[in-house]
């Protein structure tokens, strides 16, 4: 799934919260899905621009049912 949740998953001067963040968090919680944590928080997508125009986000997810953890 490709979506970002909150400012902690967006990097750059123009970083914004994904408008679907709240909806996606509610769906994950409702279905008891957990996003496996990354060892080091880093972006999985970037727009290949520099300076103030750069933007990066963590979009890729690996979800697993909570009881399996």
SVG drawing of the C-alpha trace seen along z (x, -y; Angstrom):
<svg xmlns="http://www.w3.org/2000/svg" viewBox="-13 -26 32 41">
<polyline fill="none" stroke="black" stroke-width="0.4" points="0.0,0.0 1.3,-3.5 0.3,-6.2 2.1,-8.3 1.0,-9.0 1.8,-12.3 4.8,-14.6 7.1,-11.9 6.9,-10.2 7.4,-13.3 10.7,-15.1 11.3,-18.4 10.5,-22.1 7.1,-21.6 6.2,-18.5 2.4,-18.1 0.3,-15.5 -1.4,-13.1 -5.1,-14.0 -5.9,-10.2 -3.8,-9.8 -6.7,-9.7 -8.8,-7.4 -5.9,-5.0 -5.1,-4.9 -8.7,-4.1 -8.9,-1.3 -5.6,0.2 -6.9,0.1 -10.3,1.5 -8.8,4.5 -6.1,5.0 -3.3,4.5 0.1,3.4 2.7,1.7 6.0,3.5 8.4,0.9 11.6,0.0 14.9,0.2 15.8,-3.2 13.0,-5.6 13.8,-6.7 11.9,-7.7 10.9,-5.1 10.0,-7.8 11.4,-11.1 10.7,-13.6 14.4,-14.0 14.4,-17.7 16.9,-19.7 16.8,-22.3 13.4,-23.9 11.7,-21.9 12.8,-18.5 10.2,-16.2 10.4,-12.6 8.0,-10.3 7.7,-6.8 5.0,-5.2 5.7,-1.5 4.2,0.6 4.3,4.2 1.1,4.9 0.5,7.9 -2.4,8.9 -1.8,7.9 -2.4,11.4 0.4,12.8 3.0,10.5"/>
</svg>
